[in-house]
């Protein structure tokens, strides 16, 4: 399996190739103009080149809309709508495991949109898939004695109480370390958790102890490709069973925000590792970075 470094080199090569294609296209289309620019004084050259690039890559605009040459930039507007459109062109027609090239392209796309390092493979580890059907999970006990009566801090949180609480703990035990005092991090981890099929991950049977440690509360980016809604979550439980026809589960809060309300309706989602060794990226809903 490719390391993050190998994936980076792959992306770098693809970007370089694309850059060369664009450069060739510009020289082909504007050869005469570029030849003329050889004789233009240097103080006017920057403005001329900016104009060529603007007309080569931008939609038609009126002269009143044009900015001074030194302010011309090639920009791409990132919105939920544009993310949905780009994902639809990359995802297969059927919900199925993605190949390495698809994972590389989608991981790169999500990294750009959300401005965080997103990977299908991290530290040599990966899940059995990155694209699958999600189903609804229940709340999990965060510490010994946690109940539905003690679980919610606000009326808004309590609105998800209809899902109930699972009879046992998550795959990694209580969220509060050693059953101690509950912290905000513990609260957020349970609130924004997903259950994934760690037991189907490559290498699980041969090295389940190391993979168990790696997956515990591992941060992931989960995205609904149909509406662009995304969250930073943690792996808080293992499951569901393959016979359910689902590939992962989400807490009531995750399902609500992603608009995958009914677990019986197998809605597809993307889920990728986030490389955040210093634990700086907060959990919860995340908006597209402008």
C-alpha positions as CSV (number, residue, x, y, z in Angstrom):
1,X,0.0,0.0,0.0
2,X,1.2,3.5,-0.8
3,X,2.5,5.7,2.0
4,X,1.4,9.3,2.4
5,X,4.8,10.3,0.9
6,X,4.2,8.1,-2.1
7,X,0.7,9.5,-2.6
8,X,2.1,13.0,-2.4
9,X,4.7,12.3,-5.1
10,X,1.9,10.8,-7.3
11,X,-0.2,14.0,-6.9
12,X,2.9,16.2,-7.5
13,X,3.6,14.3,-10.8
14,X,0.0,14.7,-11.9
15,X,0.0,18.4,-11.1
16,X,3.3,19.0,-13.0
17,X,1.9,17.2,-16.0
18,X,-1.3,19.3,-15.9
19,X,0.8,22.4,-15.6
20,X,2.8,21.5,-18.6
21,X,-0.3,20.8,-20.6
22,X,-1.7,24.2,-19.7
23,X,1.6,25.9,-20.5
24,X,1.7,24.2,-24.0
25,X,-1.9,25.2,-24.6
26,X,-1.2,28.8,-23.8
27,X,1.9,28.9,-26.1
28,X,0.0,27.2,-28.9
29,X,-3.1,29.5,-28.7
30,X,-1.2,32.8,-28.1
31,X,2.1,32.1,-30.0
32,X,2.0,35.3,-32.0
33,X,1.1,37.4,-29.0
34,X,3.8,35.9,-26.9
35,X,6.3,36.5,-29.7
36,X,5.3,40.2,-29.8
37,X,5.8,40.4,-26.0
38,X,9.5,39.7,-26.5
39,X,9.9,43.3,-27.6
40,X,7.7,44.9,-25.0
41,X,9.4,46.9,-22.2
42,X,9.8,44.9,-19.0
43,X,7.6,47.3,-17.0
44,X,4.6,46.5,-19.3
45,X,5.2,42.8,-19.6
46,X,3.6,41.8,-16.3
47,X,0.4,43.5,-17.2
48,X,0.3,42.0,-20.7
49,X,0.8,38.5,-19.4
50,X,-1.8,38.9,-16.7
51,X,-4.3,39.9,-19.4
52,X,-3.5,36.8,-21.5
53,X,-4.0,34.5,-18.6
54,X,-7.2,36.2,-17.6
55,X,-8.8,35.8,-21.0
56,X,-7.4,32.2,-21.3
57,X,-9.0,30.9,-18.1
58,X,-11.8,33.3,-17.2
59,X,-15.4,33.6,-18.5
60,X,-16.2,36.6,-20.7
61,X,-16.4,39.9,-18.7
62,X,-17.1,43.5,-19.6
63,X,-14.2,46.0,-19.6
64,X,-15.8,47.7,-16.6
65,X,-15.3,44.5,-14.6
66,X,-11.6,44.3,-15.3
67,X,-9.1,45.0,-12.5
68,X,-5.8,46.7,-12.9
69,X,-3.1,44.2,-14.2
70,X,-1.4,43.8,-10.9
71,X,-4.6,42.6,-9.3
72,X,-5.6,40.0,-11.9
73,X,-5.7,36.5,-10.3
74,X,-6.9,33.1,-11.5
75,X,-9.3,32.0,-8.7
76,X,-11.7,29.1,-8.2
77,X,-14.8,29.5,-6.1
78,X,-15.3,26.6,-3.7
79,X,-18.9,26.0,-2.6
80,X,-20.9,23.0,-1.5
81,X,-22.5,23.0,-4.9
82,X,-19.2,22.9,-6.7
83,X,-17.9,20.1,-4.4
84,X,-21.0,18.0,-5.1
85,X,-20.5,18.5,-8.9
86,X,-16.8,17.6,-8.8
87,X,-17.5,14.5,-6.6
88,X,-20.2,13.3,-8.9
89,X,-17.7,13.3,-11.8
90,X,-15.2,11.2,-9.8
91,X,-17.5,8.7,-8.0
92,X,-18.7,5.5,-9.7
93,X,-22.4,5.1,-10.5
94,X,-22.7,2.3,-7.9
95,X,-21.6,2.5,-4.3
96,X,-18.6,0.3,-4.3
97,X,-14.9,0.3,-3.0
98,X,-12.8,3.0,-4.8
99,X,-9.6,2.2,-6.5
100,X,-6.3,3.9,-5.6
101,X,-6.5,6.5,-8.3
102,X,-10.1,7.5,-7.3
103,X,-9.0,7.7,-3.6
104,X,-6.0,9.8,-4.6
105,X,-8.2,12.3,-6.6
106,X,-11.0,12.5,-4.1
107,X,-8.5,12.8,-1.1
108,X,-6.8,15.6,-2.9
109,X,-10.1,17.3,-3.7
110,X,-11.3,17.2,-0.1
111,X,-7.9,18.4,1.1
112,X,-8.3,21.5,-1.1
113,X,-11.9,22.2,-0.2
114,X,-11.5,21.8,3.6
115,X,-7.8,22.9,3.9
116,X,-6.7,19.8,5.8
117,X,-4.6,16.8,4.9
118,X,-7.0,14.0,4.0
119,X,-5.8,10.5,3.1
120,X,-7.2,7.0,2.3
121,X,-4.0,5.5,3.7
122,X,-2.3,6.9,6.8
123,X,0.8,5.5,8.4
124,X,0.5,2.4,6.2
125,X,-3.0,1.7,7.6
126,X,-6.4,1.8,5.8
127,X,-10.0,0.7,6.1
128,X,-11.7,-1.8,3.9
129,X,-13.2,1.1,1.9
130,X,-13.7,4.9,1.8
131,X,-17.1,5.1,0.2
132,X,-20.1,3.2,1.6
133,X,-23.6,3.2,3.0
134,X,-24.0,4.7,6.4
135,X,-26.7,3.7,9.0
136,X,-27.9,5.2,12.2
137,X,-26.2,4.3,15.5
138,X,-27.3,5.0,19.1
139,X,-25.6,7.1,21.8
140,X,-22.8,5.5,23.6
141,X,-22.0,5.5,27.4
142,X,-19.2,7.9,28.0
143,X,-18.4,6.8,31.6
144,X,-19.7,4.3,34.1
145,X,-23.2,5.2,35.1
146,X,-23.9,7.5,32.1
147,X,-27.6,7.4,31.2
148,X,-30.0,9.2,28.9
149,X,-30.8,11.4,31.9
150,X,-27.2,12.5,32.3
151,X,-26.2,12.5,28.6
152,X,-27.4,15.9,27.3
153,X,-26.3,19.3,28.3
154,X,-28.7,21.3,26.2
155,X,-32.3,20.9,24.8
156,X,-30.8,20.9,21.3
157,X,-28.6,17.9,22.3
158,X,-31.6,16.2,23.9
159,X,-33.5,16.3,20.6
160,X,-31.4,13.4,19.4
161,X,-32.4,11.3,22.5
162,X,-35.1,9.4,20.6
163,X,-32.3,7.2,19.2
164,X,-31.7,5.8,22.7
165,X,-28.5,4.5,24.1
166,X,-26.6,1.3,23.2
167,X,-26.6,-1.4,25.9
168,X,-22.8,-1.7,25.9
169,X,-19.8,0.5,25.5
170,X,-18.1,1.3,22.3
171,X,-15.3,-0.9,20.9
172,X,-12.6,1.2,22.8
173,X,-14.5,1.3,26.1
174,X,-15.6,4.5,27.8
175,X,-14.8,7.8,26.2
176,X,-13.7,9.2,29.6
177,X,-10.1,8.0,30.2
178,X,-10.2,5.1,32.7
179,X,-13.7,6.1,33.6
180,X,-12.5,9.4,35.1
181,X,-13.9,12.9,34.9
182,X,-15.7,13.7,31.7
183,X,-13.9,16.4,29.5
184,X,-15.2,18.4,26.6
185,X,-13.0,16.2,24.3
186,X,-14.8,13.1,25.7
187,X,-18.2,14.8,25.1
188,X,-17.3,15.7,21.5
189,X,-15.8,12.3,20.7
190,X,-19.1,10.6,21.6
191,X,-21.2,13.2,20.0
192,X,-19.3,13.0,16.7
193,X,-18.4,9.4,16.4
194,X,-18.7,6.9,13.6
195,X,-18.5,3.1,13.7
196,X,-16.4,1.5,10.9
197,X,-15.6,-2.0,9.9
198,X,-12.1,-2.1,11.5
199,X,-12.4,-5.9,11.5
200,X,-12.4,-5.9,7.7
201,X,-9.3,-3.6,7.4
202,X,-6.4,-5.0,5.5
203,X,-4.0,-6.8,7.9
204,X,-6.5,-6.9,10.8
205,X,-6.2,-10.7,11.3
206,X,-2.4,-10.6,11.3
207,X,-1.9,-7.5,13.3
208,X,-5.1,-6.6,15.1
209,X,-3.4,-5.2,18.2
210,X,-1.5,-2.5,16.3
211,X,-4.5,-1.7,14.1
212,X,-6.8,-1.5,17.2
213,X,-4.5,1.2,18.7
214,X,-4.3,3.1,15.4
215,X,-8.1,3.2,14.9
216,X,-9.0,4.2,18.4
217,X,-10.6,7.6,18.3
218,X,-8.9,8.2,14.9
219,X,-10.0,11.5,13.3
220,X,-11.8,11.2,10.0
221,X,-13.5,13.6,7.5
222,X,-17.0,12.3,6.6
223,X,-18.8,13.9,3.6
224,X,-22.3,13.4,2.2
225,X,-21.5,13.6,-1.6
226,X,-25.1,14.4,-2.4
227,X,-25.2,17.8,-0.5
228,X,-21.6,18.6,0.4
229,X,-22.3,18.5,4.2
230,X,-19.1,17.4,6.1
231,X,-18.0,16.7,9.6
232,X,-14.8,16.0,11.5
233,X,-15.5,12.8,13.5
234,X,-13.7,10.1,15.3
235,X,-13.8,6.3,15.1
236,X,-15.7,5.5,18.3
237,X,-17.0,2.0,17.6
238,X,-16.7,-1.0,15.3
239,X,-19.4,-2.2,13.0
240,X,-21.8,-2.7,11.4
241,X,-22.0,-6.4,10.5
242,X,-21.6,-7.0,6.7
243,X,-24.9,-8.8,6.5
244,X,-26.7,-5.4,7.2
245,X,-25.7,-4.1,3.8
246,X,-24.2,-1.1,5.5
247,X,-20.5,-0.2,5.7
248,X,-20.4,2.2,8.6
249,X,-22.6,3.9,11.2
250,X,-23.0,7.4,12.5
251,X,-24.0,8.9,15.9
252,X,-27.5,10.6,16.0
253,X,-25.7,14.0,15.7
254,X,-23.7,12.8,12.6
255,X,-26.7,11.4,10.9
256,X,-28.8,14.5,11.5
257,X,-26.1,17.0,10.2
258,X,-25.3,14.9,7.1
259,X,-29.0,14.6,6.4
260,X,-28.9,10.8,6.5
261,X,-31.8,10.7,9.0
262,X,-33.2,7.2,8.5
263,X,-30.6,4.4,9.0
264,X,-32.9,2.1,7.1
265,X,-32.3,4.2,4.0
266,X,-28.7,3.3,3.0
267,X,-27.3,6.7,2.2
268,X,-23.7,6.9,0.8
269,X,-20.9,8.9,2.4
270,X,-17.2,9.3,1.9
271,X,-14.9,8.9,4.9
272,X,-11.1,9.6,4.9
273,X,-8.4,9.8,7.6
274,X,-7.3,13.3,8.7
275,X,-3.6,13.7,9.4
276,X,-3.7,15.7,12.6
277,X,-0.9,14.5,15.0
278,X,-1.1,17.6,17.2
279,X,-4.9,17.3,17.6
280,X,-5.6,20.9,16.4
281,X,-8.6,20.2,14.2
282,X,-11.8,20.5,16.2
283,X,-14.6,17.9,15.9
284,X,-18.0,18.7,14.5
285,X,-19.5,20.2,11.4
286,X,-17.0,21.9,9.0
287,X,-17.7,24.4,6.3
288,X,-15.8,24.7,3.0
289,X,-12.8,26.9,3.2
290,X,-13.0,30.0,1.0
